[in-house]
Amino acid sequence: MILELRELNERDIPGLIDLSASVGWDYDEHEVETLLRSGRVFGHKNAEGRIVSSAAIIRYDTNLASIGMVIVHEDYRGLGLGKEAAQTCAASVPADIAVMLIATKEGKPLYEKMGFITVDFIHKFICDEFDSDKSAEGISIEAFIQADFPKILQIDAAAFGDKRSVFLRNRISQSKQCLVAKNNNGEIIGYGLSIQGPVNLILGPISAADSETAAFIVEKLALHHKGKLRIDVPEGRTDFMSYLERCGFVKANTPPVMMKNSAAMPQRNNSLYAIASQAFG
């Protein structure tokens, strides 16, 4: 059996979508485009040229990278393809760069063998029907304009733990909505995105000065949406998660955040209320 690991490109988008669908994941063309434009994607192809494995890595601006979209087609499992693809991702950045990923239950033992350790958890919430719960005083929500980008980049960097300028531009371009929250003085104190996937409207990233502001951003992103919602919330957001549950969100699972080349999450200012996705962190 000839299986060649290679770097993939935009011509491989249909094959990556097919691979994703084969394991029940809902990557679409826009999501895969953002991965390719923000980072690098590797995968194995069989003799017929069909993509049977994948792994992506996004290097951010300073000292952090994120691995995601680690998939192996069920007919090709047990051959070490996922490990080889993920190791190639990790080896594509300098050894002093911290690499993070959010693991599935099945993938966790593999990543532990690669030297990743669990440092945190993410709470995945799904909502079938959103029930509005929030009104806010002293906060205005406005549509993003390009002049807002430097401030959003600054807010996101402090919340996430590294500046991610290329990814954030690509994600805003992909988004259904990008909203900014402003205080009474007209200062931006938070922002949030919604991404329309084939199954869910994904809410995130969301960064805000406090949980009330984060909740108000969710209200506006979810307003008038008919269909399923998804939001992935970092550990410790107790008040925010209680708000989500009152609005109809149900916790689906709590996957671990794992790191290599670092024993802890990057330094953050406690303002990240929803991550972009499990691929991007």
N, C-alpha and C positions, 0 to 999 in steps of 0.2 A: 504493500500500500504506500503510494507516494503522497506525502503531505508536506507541502512547502509553506513555511512561515514567511510572510512578506508584509511590508507596510502597505496599507490600503489607502484608497483615495476616493474621490467623489464618484468615479465610475463604479465603485463597489457598493454604493448606497443601496440599490435594490437587493443585493445579496445579503447585506447586513440586516436589512429589514426582515427578509425571509428567515434568517438565522434567529433573530429576536422573536419572531412569531412562533418559531418551532418550539421554544421553551415557555411560551405564554407571556412574554414581555411585550410591551406596547410601544417600542421605539417606532417613530415614523420618519419620513424624509427630513423634516425640519430639525428634529432632534439629532439625527445622525449628521446632518450638515453642520450643526453647531459644534458637535464633537470634533469633526474633521477640521473645521476652521479655527477651533480654539486649541487643539492639541494634535496628537498623533494616534492612529489606530493601527493595530497589528492583527493578523489573523492567518490561519492555515487555510489553504485551498486544496481540494482533492484533485485527482487526475483529470476530472471533468471541468475543473475551474470553479467548483462550488465552494463557497465559504462555509467552513465547518467549525471554526472557532473565531473568537475575537477578544480583544482587550484594548482599552483606550487609556491614554495618559494625557492629562492637561497640566502643563507646568505654569504656575502663576508667576508673578513678576519678581519675587525676591527669593524666598526660601522654602516654598511648599509646592507640592504637586499632588494630583488626585488621580487614582486609577478607578476606572469604571467599565461598564459594558463587558464584563468577563463572562463569556458565554461559550459553551461547547455543545454542539449538536448531540442529541442523545445516542445517535448511532456511532459516535466517535469518542465516547467517554472511556476513561480508564487507560488512555494512551499518553497522558501527561501533557495534552495540548494546552489546557487552560493554564497550567503551571508555566509552560514555556512562553506562552503569550504574555502572561502577567510579569514574568521575570524579564522579558525583553523590554516591556514598558518601564519597569523599575530601573533597568540598566541604562535606559536612554537619557537619564538625568544624572548630574553629578552626585557623587556619594554623600556630599554634605547637604543635599536637599532632602527635607523630610517628605515622605510619601504617605498619603493617607488613602484609605478606602473604607467603604461601608459594605460589610460582608453579608452574604446570605448564610443561612445555617449550614448549607452544604459546602460553601466555599471556605468557611472559617478554618477547618483543619489544614487545608492547603496553604492558606496565608500564614498560619502559625509556623508551618515548615519552612516558609520563605523568610521568617524572621519578623513578621508583623506581630504586634501585641495589641490587645484591646485596651483602649484609653477612655472610651466614652460610649454613649448609646444614642440612637435616634429613635423617635417615636413616630411611626407612620400612622396617619389618620386618613380614613375614607369617609365621605359623606354622600348619601344618596339624595338627600333633600335638605338644603340649607334653610335654617330658621333664624332670621335676623334677631339679634339680642342686644345691640349696642347703639348708643348715640353718644356723641362726644362733643364737649364744649371746649372752645379755645383751640380747636384743631381744624384746619381746612385741608381737604384732599384735592389735589390738582393733577391733571395729566402731565406727564413728563415732557419737557422740551430740552433740546440739545444743550442749552445754557446750564441746565441742572446737572449735567454729567460729572463735572469735576467734584461737586459736593457729594453726589451719590457714590462716586468712586472712593472718596475719603471715608464716608460713613460705612461703606461695605468693607473696606480694608480693615478698619478698626473692629468691626463686628466679626469678620471671618478669620482674621489673623494674617492676612497677606493681601497685597493689592492684586487685583485680577482684571486688568484693564481690557485685554483682548477679549476674554470670555464675557465680561459684562457688556461690552458693546454688541457682541454677537447675540447675547441672550436678550437684550433689549430689542434688537432688531427682530428676533423670533417671537417676542411676546405678543399676546393678545392685548394686554394692557400693561403699562408701566405708570405707576402713580407715585407722587411724592406727598408727604405730610408736612404741613407748615404750621408753626405756632403763630400766636397773635402778632409777632413782630415780622412775620413773613420769612422766618428762617426755616430751612429744611431740617426736620428732625427725624425723618424716616422715609423709607421707600419700600415698594413692593411690586412684584411682577406676577402676572398670570400667564401660563403657557397652555395652549389648547392641544392636548394629545388626542389620540384616537379613542381613548376610553375616558380619561379624566381631564378636567381642568386643573392643572397643577398650580398651586399657590406657593410662590417662593422664587428667589430669596425674599425674605422680609426682614428688614433691619429697622429698629425703632428705639426711641429714647426710653420707652416703658411699655408695659403690656397693654395698657389702655390704647395707646397709639397703634400698636401692632394689631389689636383687635379691630380698630376702626379701619385700618387698611384692608384687613380681611373682608369686612363688611362691604366695602366699595368694590373690591375685586370680585366678590361672589354675587353682587347685586344683579338680579335678573337672569342669572345663569340657570338654565334648565339642563340638568344632567349631573353626573358624578363629579365630586371634588376630591382632591388629594392634597395633603400638606404633611411635610416631614419636619418634625420639631425637635430641636436639640434637648438633651437632658436638662432637667432643672427648671423648666418653664411651667411650673405647677399651675399658677393662676391662668396663664394663657391656655394651657391644655384643658382646664376646667371650663373656660369660656367656649372652647371648640366643642366640647361634649354637650354643653347646653344648646349649641346651635345645630346639633345633629351629627357631629363627627363621631366615629367609632374607631378606637385604636385597633389596627390590624396586626401589627407586630412591632418588635423593638430590636432592630438589628444593631450589632456592635460596630463602632467606629474603631478602625485599627490603624496603627502607625508603624512605619519602619524608618530607621535613622533618627528617631526621636522617641522619648519615653512618655511624652505628654502632648496634648493638643497645643497648637500655637497659641500665643497670648492673645486673648480676646477681651473686649470691653463689656461683655454681657448684654449686648444689644441685638444679637442674632436670634430671631424668633422662628424662622423657617429657612431651611436650606434650599438651594436651587434644585437639587435632585440627588439621588444616591450616587450618580455617576460623577457629578461635579462637586459634591460636598457643600 
